[in-house]
Amino acid sequence: MVKELESRDLALAAVVGSMYVILVALLPVISFHLVQVRVADALIPLSSIYGIPIVVGVSVGCLLANWIASPWGIYQLTLIDCLLGSLANLIASYTVFLIAREGGLKRLIGAGLLANLIITVIVGTYLPYILKVVTGVDVPLWTSWILIFSGEFISINILGSLLVVSLKRIHGIR
């Protein structure tokens, strides 16, 4: 049975999407390039509590944030970042939703690590191409993956998990 879309869900998706855009726009220096801690990605684990509205919010938010705050200066590169970055968030957030919507901290941590890997593989694979075009610097794929993984680990696995645990404690959710 398909759940009817509620106005609460739309509002939640819009708020989370807006928060995502604001966090990226306020912190562009650490939201782009190889060495990044995209603080906005700490919102991804919220899908374990609030479900599909978060998946939609972080995906659309990423698309808009990458379009608005992109440092690339070339339309085609910005478009690649918008589409593939938001696809990475969609898959990562939906994965967290599926794995961690029921269960405790262990499932949240496992889902967060999987989300981290998904974003690392997608973003870490296309970002060296963008950097090569923009800067002329050839970045090895393994370097890109290590750096993206590290930043996403801080965002998703540390900040995001702390956010989820705190919200669950505030709302009395197990």
SVG drawing of the C-alpha trace seen along z (x, -y; Angstrom):
<svg xmlns="http://www.w3.org/2000/svg" viewBox="-3 -32 52 35">
<polyline fill="none" stroke="black" stroke-width="0.4" points="0.0,0.0 1.4,-3.4 1.4,-6.0 -0.4,-9.1 1.9,-12.1 1.2,-14.4 1.8,-18.1 4.1,-17.4 6.3,-15.3 6.6,-18.0 7.3,-20.6 10.0,-18.4 11.6,-17.7 11.6,-21.5 13.1,-22.4 15.9,-19.8 16.6,-20.8 16.8,-24.4 19.1,-23.6 21.3,-21.6 21.6,-24.5 22.3,-27.0 25.0,-24.8 26.8,-24.4 26.4,-28.1 27.7,-29.2 30.6,-26.7 31.7,-26.5 35.4,-26.2 34.9,-22.9 31.9,-21.7 33.8,-21.4 37.1,-20.0 39.0,-16.9 39.6,-18.0 36.0,-18.5 33.9,-18.0 30.4,-18.7 28.6,-19.5 25.3,-19.4 25.8,-15.6 25.3,-15.2 21.6,-15.5 21.7,-12.2 21.4,-9.9 18.2,-11.7 16.4,-9.5 16.7,-6.7 14.3,-8.7 12.1,-10.7 12.2,-8.6 11.6,-9.5 11.2,-13.3 14.8,-13.4 15.9,-11.4 14.1,-13.9 15.4,-16.9 19.1,-16.0 18.9,-15.0 17.1,-18.1 19.1,-20.2 22.4,-18.8 21.3,-19.5 20.4,-23.1 23.4,-23.7 25.8,-22.4 24.2,-24.7 24.1,-27.8 27.5,-27.5 29.5,-25.7 33.1,-26.9 33.7,-25.2 32.8,-28.1 32.0,-25.8 28.4,-25.0 29.0,-21.3 31.1,-20.6 28.6,-22.2 25.9,-20.1 27.9,-16.9 28.4,-17.8 24.7,-18.6 23.4,-15.4 25.9,-12.9 26.2,-14.6 22.5,-14.5 22.3,-10.9 25.0,-10.0 22.9,-11.6 19.7,-9.9 21.3,-6.4 23.2,-7.0 20.2,-8.5 17.8,-5.8 20.3,-3.2 20.4,-4.6 16.6,-4.7 16.4,-1.0 19.0,0.3 18.7,-1.9 15.0,-2.8 14.6,0.0 17.3,1.0 19.8,-0.7 23.2,-2.4 24.9,0.6 22.6,0.5 22.9,-3.3 26.7,-3.1 26.7,-0.3 24.3,-2.2 26.3,-5.4 29.5,-3.6 27.7,-2.2 26.4,-5.7 29.9,-7.0 31.2,-4.4 28.5,-5.2 29.3,-8.9 33.0,-8.2 32.7,-6.0 30.4,-8.3 31.8,-11.7 35.4,-10.5 35.3,-9.1 34.0,-12.2 35.7,-14.8 39.3,-14.2 37.9,-14.7 36.4,-18.1 39.6,-19.1 41.7,-18.1 39.6,-20.3 39.5,-23.3 43.1,-23.2 45.0,-20.9 46.1,-18.8 45.9,-15.0 44.6,-13.5 44.9,-9.7 41.6,-8.0 42.8,-6.3 43.8,-9.7 40.3,-11.1 38.6,-8.2 40.7,-8.4 40.1,-12.2 36.4,-12.1 35.9,-9.1 37.7,-10.9 35.5,-14.1 32.3,-12.1 33.2,-10.0 33.3,-13.2 30.1,-14.5 27.9,-11.4 29.4,-9.0 30.4,-11.4 28.2,-14.6 25.2,-12.8 25.2,-9.9 25.5,-12.4 22.6,-14.4 20.4,-11.2 21.3,-10.0 20.6,-13.4 17.3,-13.7 16.2,-10.2 17.1,-11.0 15.2,-14.3 12.1,-12.7 12.4,-9.5 12.8,-7.3 14.6,-3.9"/>
</svg>
